[in-house]
Amino acid sequence: MKEQNVPVYEAPKVETYTDEELLETLGAAHTGYVNGYNLLS
């Protein structure tokens, strides 16, 4: 019987960000913040 080449499983990496990091990375339009107020909560 032939051996199968199965890739090794790697668990997904979970990354967390603070509100300030999200604002800096994405900008206000993508985070729901306008003039310092969170419109999504």
C-alpha positions as CSV (number, residue, x, y, z in Angstrom):
1,M,0.0,0.0,0.0
2,K,1.2,3.5,-0.9
3,E,1.9,6.1,1.8
4,Q,-0.1,9.3,1.5
5,N,1.6,12.6,1.9
6,V,-0.7,14.4,4.2
7,P,0.3,18.0,5.3
8,V,0.9,18.5,9.0
9,Y,-2.0,20.4,10.6
10,E,-1.3,23.8,11.9
11,A,-3.8,25.5,14.2
12,P,-5.0,29.0,13.1
13,K,-3.2,31.9,14.8
14,V,-5.5,34.2,16.8
15,E,-4.4,37.8,17.0
16,T,-6.0,40.4,19.2
17,Y,-5.9,44.2,18.9
18,T,-6.7,47.1,21.2
19,D,-9.1,49.8,20.0
20,E,-6.1,52.2,19.4
21,E,-4.3,49.6,17.2
22,L,-7.4,49.0,15.1
23,L,-8.0,52.7,14.6
24,E,-4.3,53.2,13.6
25,T,-4.4,50.2,11.2
26,L,-7.8,50.4,9.6
27,G,-8.9,54.0,10.2
28,A,-12.2,55.4,11.5
29,A,-14.3,54.4,8.4
30,H,-13.7,50.7,9.0
31,T,-14.0,50.6,12.8
32,G,-17.1,52.6,13.4
33,Y,-15.4,55.4,15.3
34,V,-16.3,59.0,14.4
35,N,-14.8,62.0,16.3
36,G,-13.9,59.6,19.2
37,Y,-17.3,58.0,19.5
38,N,-18.0,54.4,18.8
39,L,-21.0,54.2,16.5
40,L,-21.3,50.4,16.7
41,S,-22.0,50.0,20.5
